[in-house]
Amino acid sequence: MVEKKKISQEELEKMNVKSWPIWECEPSTFDWEYNEDERCYFLEGSVTVKTPEGEINIEAGDFVKFPKGLKCVWQVHEKVRKHYKLG
C-alpha cells in the first residue's frame, strides 16, 4: 500500500533527504513497477498514481512510500521534481 503524509522540515533533515538523488519527469502517463521499496519527497509538481487499491494524488510537499512489487500507472499533470531513496 502507498503511504502519503506531510512531514516537518526537522524530519526531512533527520533523514538527510536533501542528500538523496533527484528525479524529474515532464507531464506524461506511463506504467511503472517498483523492484524495491522507494521513499520520496516531492519538491514540485502534481501526479496521480493509479494502483490496484485506487488512486492517490501527490503534490509538492508530500512524503510518499511506495512498496516493492507495486504495479501502477503514473499520470504526471505538472512537471515532477522529487528526492528519492531506494531500498
PyMOL CGO cylinders between C-alpha atoms (Angstrom):
from pymol import cmd
from pymol.cgo import CYLINDER

trace = [
    CYLINDER, 0.00, 0.00, 0.00, 1.21, 3.50, -0.86, 0.3, 1, 1, 1, 1, 1, 1,
    CYLINDER, 1.21, 3.50, -0.86, 1.70, 5.77, 2.17, 0.3, 1, 1, 1, 1, 1, 1,
    CYLINDER, 1.70, 5.77, 2.17, 1.48, 9.56, 1.80, 0.3, 1, 1, 1, 1, 1, 1,
    CYLINDER, 1.48, 9.56, 1.80, 1.96, 12.15, 4.51, 0.3, 1, 1, 1, 1, 1, 1,
    CYLINDER, 1.96, 12.15, 4.51, 3.21, 15.64, 5.27, 0.3, 1, 1, 1, 1, 1, 1,
    CYLINDER, 3.21, 15.64, 5.27, 6.37, 15.73, 7.38, 0.3, 1, 1, 1, 1, 1, 1,
    CYLINDER, 6.37, 15.73, 7.38, 8.23, 18.54, 9.10, 0.3, 1, 1, 1, 1, 1, 1,
    CYLINDER, 8.23, 18.54, 9.10, 11.48, 20.14, 7.97, 0.3, 1, 1, 1, 1, 1, 1,
    CYLINDER, 11.48, 20.14, 7.97, 13.02, 18.62, 11.11, 0.3, 1, 1, 1, 1, 1, 1,
    CYLINDER, 13.02, 18.62, 11.11, 12.03, 15.10, 9.99, 0.3, 1, 1, 1, 1, 1, 1,
    CYLINDER, 12.03, 15.10, 9.99, 13.39, 15.78, 6.49, 0.3, 1, 1, 1, 1, 1, 1,
    CYLINDER, 13.39, 15.78, 6.49, 16.69, 16.91, 8.00, 0.3, 1, 1, 1, 1, 1, 1,
    CYLINDER, 16.69, 16.91, 8.00, 16.89, 13.82, 10.25, 0.3, 1, 1, 1, 1, 1, 1,
    CYLINDER, 16.89, 13.82, 10.25, 16.53, 11.59, 7.17, 0.3, 1, 1, 1, 1, 1, 1,
    CYLINDER, 16.53, 11.59, 7.17, 19.01, 13.77, 5.25, 0.3, 1, 1, 1, 1, 1, 1,
    CYLINDER, 19.01, 13.77, 5.25, 16.54, 13.97, 2.36, 0.3, 1, 1, 1, 1, 1, 1,
    CYLINDER, 16.54, 13.97, 2.36, 18.45, 16.80, 0.65, 0.3, 1, 1, 1, 1, 1, 1,
    CYLINDER, 18.45, 16.80, 0.65, 21.32, 14.36, 0.02, 0.3, 1, 1, 1, 1, 1, 1,
    CYLINDER, 21.32, 14.36, 0.02, 19.06, 11.92, -1.85, 0.3, 1, 1, 1, 1, 1, 1,
    CYLINDER, 19.06, 11.92, -1.85, 19.18, 11.92, -5.69, 0.3, 1, 1, 1, 1, 1, 1,
    CYLINDER, 19.18, 11.92, -5.69, 16.64, 13.99, -7.62, 0.3, 1, 1, 1, 1, 1, 1,
    CYLINDER, 16.64, 13.99, -7.62, 14.31, 12.57, -10.27, 0.3, 1, 1, 1, 1, 1, 1,
    CYLINDER, 14.31, 12.57, -10.27, 12.36, 14.75, -12.70, 0.3, 1, 1, 1, 1, 1, 1,
    CYLINDER, 12.36, 14.75, -12.70, 9.60, 13.96, -15.16, 0.3, 1, 1, 1, 1, 1, 1,
    CYLINDER, 9.60, 13.96, -15.16, 7.66, 16.09, -17.63, 0.3, 1, 1, 1, 1, 1, 1,
    CYLINDER, 7.66, 16.09, -17.63, 3.87, 15.66, -17.95, 0.3, 1, 1, 1, 1, 1, 1,
    CYLINDER, 3.87, 15.66, -17.95, 3.20, 12.15, -19.24, 0.3, 1, 1, 1, 1, 1, 1,
    CYLINDER, 3.20, 12.15, -19.24, 1.46, 8.86, -18.47, 0.3, 1, 1, 1, 1, 1, 1,
    CYLINDER, 1.46, 8.86, -18.47, 3.35, 5.58, -18.00, 0.3, 1, 1, 1, 1, 1, 1,
    CYLINDER, 3.35, 5.58, -18.00, 3.20, 2.15, -16.38, 0.3, 1, 1, 1, 1, 1, 1,
    CYLINDER, 3.20, 2.15, -16.38, 5.63, 1.51, -13.51, 0.3, 1, 1, 1, 1, 1, 1,
    CYLINDER, 5.63, 1.51, -13.51, 6.59, -1.40, -11.26, 0.3, 1, 1, 1, 1, 1, 1,
    CYLINDER, 6.59, -1.40, -11.26, 8.68, -0.97, -8.12, 0.3, 1, 1, 1, 1, 1, 1,
    CYLINDER, 8.68, -0.97, -8.12, 11.52, -3.51, -7.88, 0.3, 1, 1, 1, 1, 1, 1,
    CYLINDER, 11.52, -3.51, -7.88, 12.34, -2.28, -4.37, 0.3, 1, 1, 1, 1, 1, 1,
    CYLINDER, 12.34, -2.28, -4.37, 10.81, -0.01, -1.74, 0.3, 1, 1, 1, 1, 1, 1,
    CYLINDER, 10.81, -0.01, -1.74, 11.06, 3.70, -2.51, 0.3, 1, 1, 1, 1, 1, 1,
    CYLINDER, 11.06, 3.70, -2.51, 10.74, 6.70, -0.22, 0.3, 1, 1, 1, 1, 1, 1,
    CYLINDER, 10.74, 6.70, -0.22, 10.46, 10.11, -1.85, 0.3, 1, 1, 1, 1, 1, 1,
    CYLINDER, 10.46, 10.11, -1.85, 9.78, 13.76, -1.11, 0.3, 1, 1, 1, 1, 1, 1,
    CYLINDER, 9.78, 13.76, -1.11, 8.06, 15.82, -3.80, 0.3, 1, 1, 1, 1, 1, 1,
    CYLINDER, 8.06, 15.82, -3.80, 9.65, 19.23, -4.33, 0.3, 1, 1, 1, 1, 1, 1,
    CYLINDER, 9.65, 19.23, -4.33, 7.31, 20.29, -7.13, 0.3, 1, 1, 1, 1, 1, 1,
    CYLINDER, 7.31, 20.29, -7.13, 4.64, 19.01, -9.47, 0.3, 1, 1, 1, 1, 1, 1,
    CYLINDER, 4.64, 19.01, -9.47, 1.41, 17.09, -9.38, 0.3, 1, 1, 1, 1, 1, 1,
    CYLINDER, 1.41, 17.09, -9.38, 0.77, 13.44, -10.17, 0.3, 1, 1, 1, 1, 1, 1,
    CYLINDER, 0.77, 13.44, -10.17, -1.97, 10.84, -9.87, 0.3, 1, 1, 1, 1, 1, 1,
    CYLINDER, -1.97, 10.84, -9.87, -0.75, 7.29, -9.22, 0.3, 1, 1, 1, 1, 1, 1,
    CYLINDER, -0.75, 7.29, -9.22, -3.28, 4.60, -10.08, 0.3, 1, 1, 1, 1, 1, 1,
    CYLINDER, -3.28, 4.60, -10.08, -2.83, 1.39, -8.06, 0.3, 1, 1, 1, 1, 1, 1,
    CYLINDER, -2.83, 1.39, -8.06, -4.94, -1.76, -7.62, 0.3, 1, 1, 1, 1, 1, 1,
    CYLINDER, -4.94, -1.76, -7.62, -6.23, -0.21, -4.35, 0.3, 1, 1, 1, 1, 1, 1,
    CYLINDER, -6.23, -0.21, -4.35, -7.28, 3.03, -6.04, 0.3, 1, 1, 1, 1, 1, 1,
    CYLINDER, -7.28, 3.03, -6.04, -5.83, 6.41, -7.00, 0.3, 1, 1, 1, 1, 1, 1,
    CYLINDER, -5.83, 6.41, -7.00, -3.57, 8.64, -4.93, 0.3, 1, 1, 1, 1, 1, 1,
    CYLINDER, -3.57, 8.64, -4.93, -2.96, 12.30, -5.73, 0.3, 1, 1, 1, 1, 1, 1,
    CYLINDER, -2.96, 12.30, -5.73, 0.51, 13.58, -4.88, 0.3, 1, 1, 1, 1, 1, 1,
    CYLINDER, 0.51, 13.58, -4.88, 1.80, 17.14, -4.92, 0.3, 1, 1, 1, 1, 1, 1,
    CYLINDER, 1.80, 17.14, -4.92, 4.72, 19.25, -3.75, 0.3, 1, 1, 1, 1, 1, 1,
    CYLINDER, 4.72, 19.25, -3.75, 5.37, 18.81, -0.02, 0.3, 1, 1, 1, 1, 1, 1,
    CYLINDER, 5.37, 18.81, -0.02, 4.20, 15.19, 0.13, 0.3, 1, 1, 1, 1, 1, 1,
    CYLINDER, 4.20, 15.19, 0.13, 6.41, 12.42, 1.53, 0.3, 1, 1, 1, 1, 1, 1,
    CYLINDER, 6.41, 12.42, 1.53, 5.48, 9.10, -0.10, 0.3, 1, 1, 1, 1, 1, 1,
    CYLINDER, 5.48, 9.10, -0.10, 6.46, 5.46, 0.41, 0.3, 1, 1, 1, 1, 1, 1,
    CYLINDER, 6.46, 5.46, 0.41, 5.96, 3.04, -2.50, 0.3, 1, 1, 1, 1, 1, 1,
    CYLINDER, 5.96, 3.04, -2.50, 6.26, -0.69, -1.64, 0.3, 1, 1, 1, 1, 1, 1,
    CYLINDER, 6.26, -0.69, -1.64, 8.36, -3.23, -3.54, 0.3, 1, 1, 1, 1, 1, 1,
    CYLINDER, 8.36, -3.23, -3.54, 6.25, -5.11, -6.08, 0.3, 1, 1, 1, 1, 1, 1,
    CYLINDER, 6.25, -5.11, -6.08, 3.71, -2.32, -6.63, 0.3, 1, 1, 1, 1, 1, 1,
    CYLINDER, 3.71, -2.32, -6.63, 2.43, -2.13, -10.21, 0.3, 1, 1, 1, 1, 1, 1,
    CYLINDER, 2.43, -2.13, -10.21, 0.86, 1.21, -11.03, 0.3, 1, 1, 1, 1, 1, 1,
    CYLINDER, 0.86, 1.21, -11.03, 0.23, 3.88, -13.65, 0.3, 1, 1, 1, 1, 1, 1,
    CYLINDER, 0.23, 3.88, -13.65, 1.72, 7.35, -13.20, 0.3, 1, 1, 1, 1, 1, 1,
    CYLINDER, 1.72, 7.35, -13.20, -0.17, 10.29, -14.67, 0.3, 1, 1, 1, 1, 1, 1,
    CYLINDER, -0.17, 10.29, -14.67, 2.07, 13.35, -14.33, 0.3, 1, 1, 1, 1, 1, 1,
    CYLINDER, 2.07, 13.35, -14.33, -0.06, 16.52, -14.55, 0.3, 1, 1, 1, 1, 1, 1,
    CYLINDER, -0.06, 16.52, -14.55, 2.65, 19.11, -13.80, 0.3, 1, 1, 1, 1, 1, 1,
    CYLINDER, 2.65, 19.11, -13.80, 6.41, 18.55, -14.08, 0.3, 1, 1, 1, 1, 1, 1,
    CYLINDER, 6.41, 18.55, -14.08, 7.56, 16.46, -11.11, 0.3, 1, 1, 1, 1, 1, 1,
    CYLINDER, 7.56, 16.46, -11.11, 10.79, 17.00, -9.21, 0.3, 1, 1, 1, 1, 1, 1,
    CYLINDER, 10.79, 17.00, -9.21, 11.44, 14.76, -6.20, 0.3, 1, 1, 1, 1, 1, 1,
    CYLINDER, 11.44, 14.76, -6.20, 14.16, 13.44, -3.93, 0.3, 1, 1, 1, 1, 1, 1,
    CYLINDER, 14.16, 13.44, -3.93, 14.09, 9.64, -3.74, 0.3, 1, 1, 1, 1, 1, 1,
    CYLINDER, 14.09, 9.64, -3.74, 15.75, 6.76, -1.90, 0.3, 1, 1, 1, 1, 1, 1,
    CYLINDER, 15.75, 6.76, -1.90, 15.51, 3.09, -2.87, 0.3, 1, 1, 1, 1, 1, 1,
    CYLINDER, 15.51, 3.09, -2.87, 15.64, 0.11, -0.55, 0.3, 1, 1, 1, 1, 1, 1,
]
cmd.load_cgo(trace, "trace")
